[in-house]
C-alpha cells in the first residue's frame, strides 16, 4: 500500500469544537431586566410588599367574588349572611341570657350585650378560618400562577369584612330596638357610635394578622385545621362573648389576662361604642391596647407568612 493510499483511507481530520464561555452574571442581569425571578426562592421583604400592593385590585375582586359566592347556591342567597348570626345570637340570648341567666348580673341590656358579642366574634372566627383555608383550598392556583401568596389570606379576611357590612346594620338595629323592651336597658344613639368603624378596622387588622399566621401553620401542618374550631370555642368563652369578664374573673389575680387579651379588647371597644353599659364605659387605655394589638399582630403575622413564601405549594 502506497503512502497516498494510506492518506486516502484515513479518517478525515475534524477541528476540535470551540469552547464557549457561559456568563452567569449576564444571564442574571437579563433575567432581572425582563422581570424574571428564580423559582423556590423567598423574595426580599420590600419587593414582596410592593408586589402585594400592585395586586390590590385583584385582592378586592377576589374578596368580593368570594363573598358573593358564599351562599350562591341557596334559595335565600346573601340573606343567609344576616340570618345566620341572628339565629346564633338568638340561641345564646335564649339559653344563656334568660334560661341560665348568665351575664345578666351587672349588665343592663343582656340582649344587646350578647348580640354584639356574637356578631363580632363570628367575624373574627370566620376570618381566622378563612386564613386557615386560604392556601389549601386554592392549591391549584398556588401551583400554577406566580403571585404573592399573601393575597389569599388578605382576600379571605376582606371577604368576611364585606359580609360583615350588612350584618353590622342588623346588629345596630337589634341593639337599639332591644332598648325599648321593659326587660332591657336603653341604648342611646350618640357620638360614640361614630367610633364604631374605627373599632371594626382595628379588629380587621388584628384578624388579618391572625389569618396570616394560621395560613402558614395549616399549610405546613394540615392537622391543625381540625384543632382550630375547638380553640375558637374555648376563646369564645374566654373573651366574654356571653358574659362580663370583669364580673366573673375580675376578682382573681389572673383576671387581667382575660380582660386585656386581644379579642376581649375588641369586644369591649365595640360594646363601649354602641351600648350604655356601666361596666363598659369608653376607656382610652382599651383604645391604646386595641391599636397596639392590631399593629403588633398584623406585622408579626405578615412576617410569619412571608417567612414560608417559598414553600407554599411545594410541600
Secondary structure, 3 states (H helix, E strand, C coil): CCHHHHHHHCCCCCCCCCCCCCCHHHHHHHHHHCCCCCCCCCCCHHHHHHHHHHCHHHHHHHHHHHHHCCCCCCCCHHHHHHHHHHHHHHHHHHHHHHHCCCCCCCCCCHHHHHHHHHHHHHHHHHHHHHHHHCCHHHHHHHHHCCCCCHHHHHHHHHHHHHHHHHHHHHHHHHHHHHCCCCCCCCCCCCHHHHHHHHHHHHHHHHHHHHHHHHHHHHHHCHHHHHHHHHHHHHHHHHCCCCCCHHHHHCCCCCHHHHHHCHHHHHHHHHHHHHCCCHHHCCCHHHHHHHHHHHHHHHHHHHHHHHHCHHHCCCC
